Amino acid sequence: MLVSPAYAQAAGGAGAGFAQFVPLILIFAIMYFLLIRPQQKKVKEHAAMVEAVRRGDQIVTQGGIIGKVSKVGAEGSNEVEVEIAKDVKVRIVKTTIAQVMNKTEPAK
């Protein structure tokens, strides 16, 4: 007998190849529902929060600066002017807003 047992067992069915990918597919599905999907939801919520910022809101930037929005840029602009102390105003990029602490009521 010159044929090794490994060659004799290699003749498997076509379903054996697909069965090897089932654990990989399950791992990807678990990763999607536990990591990717919640992160996408968080990004959408942050984008909605940033777009809803208006004059008078008190915000916290990612750098930890607390200030009051004194001017919101034009519709296509991504800048906001924030007053961090009396007569001290800085321009920041909207995406660096980490949290809106106090929202103002919309104008009537």
N, C-alpha and C positions, 0 to 999 in steps of 0.2 A: 504494500500500500504506500504509494509515493504521494498521494494527494492528502494535504493536511486537512484537519477538521474545519479550519477557518474558511477554506474555499467551499467546502460542502455546505456550510451554513449561510454563506453569503447570498444565496438565491432566495431572497425574501419577496414578499408581495409588494404591490405598488403602494399599498396603504402604509407600509412601514416608513417610507420617506416623509409622508405628511405627518405621521405621528411624532416625528422628531421636532417638527415646528410648532406643535401645539403648546408646549411649555413657553416658548418664546412669544407666541401670540398672547398667551395669558399674562405673561409678565408685562408686555407692552400695554395691555388693557388696564391692568392694575395701576401702572405708572400714570397712564392718562387720567384715570379717575381720581387718583390720590395726589398728583403733583401738577400736571399740566392744566387741567380744567379749572381747579381753584385759583391758580395763578392768573389765568386769562380773565376770570371773573373779577379778581382784585384789580387788575389793570383797567378794566372797563369802568369799575366803580371810581377809581382815582381820576380817570379822564372826565367822567361826568361831574365829579366834585370840582375839578379845576375849571371846567367850562361854566359852572354855576357861580363862581366867585364874582362878587360885585363890590362896588364901592361901599366902605363902611365895615366890611367883614374883618374880623380879627383872625389872623392866620399864624401858623408856625411853619417855617421853612425847614428843609432837610438839614440845614446847618444849625438849627436850633434858635434862629432869630424869630422873636415874636413881634408882630407889628400889625398895623391897621392899614387896609387897602385904601389908598387915597385916589388912585386913578387906575382904571382898567384900560388896556390898550384897545385899539380898534378891532373889529371883528376878525380880521386875518392875523392880527398881531399875537405874539406869544409872550408879551411882556406885561408886567403889572408894576405899578409904583406903590411902594409900601412905606408908610411913615413909622420909623422904629423909635423915634424920640421926637420931642417938640422941635419942629422945623428941620428935622433930619429925614430926608426921603431918599430911598434907594430904589433902583429898578431891578427887578428880578424876573427870571424866566418862570412862566406859569407852572411848568412841570416840576419845579423845585419846591412847590407848596406841598407840605406833608400832611397838614391838617387844617381844617377850618374850625376854629374854636367857638366863635360867636358869629352867627349869621344875622344879617340885618333883614328887616322886613322889606319886601319889594315896594317900589314906589307906586302910589295909586293914582 
